[in-house]
Amino acid sequence: MSANVCPGCQHHLRFNVGAVEAQAAGISAMRVEGTIEHPAGDEPCEYCVVIAIANERGERITRQVVGVGALQPGERHRYSFSVDVIPTRAPGERKRS
């Protein structure tokens, strides 16, 4: 991975001025935000967050459960999902042959 900031914990991994500029040039290709809430009832319910990635032919690349939890009656949770596209080289940097 060429990122300077970990996409998971958002801590700095390294400092490189050229790479910082390249990372800043990245774009958010997709972002989804939403809320789930406990359906009516007196019993707790469980949920899981699943991410599946497929290529353009529909072939599965990966499928991962990234979170599990429970909702108590009357409880709600907010979620955010994003896909960021970040160049691996600084602008103007030549590709190695």
Buried (B, 14 or more C-beta within 10 A) or exposed (E): EBBBBEEEEEEEEEEEEEBBBBBEEEEEEEEEEEEBEBEEEEEEBEEEBEEEEEEEEEEEEEEEEEEEEEBEEEEEBEEEEEEEEBBEEBEEEEEEE
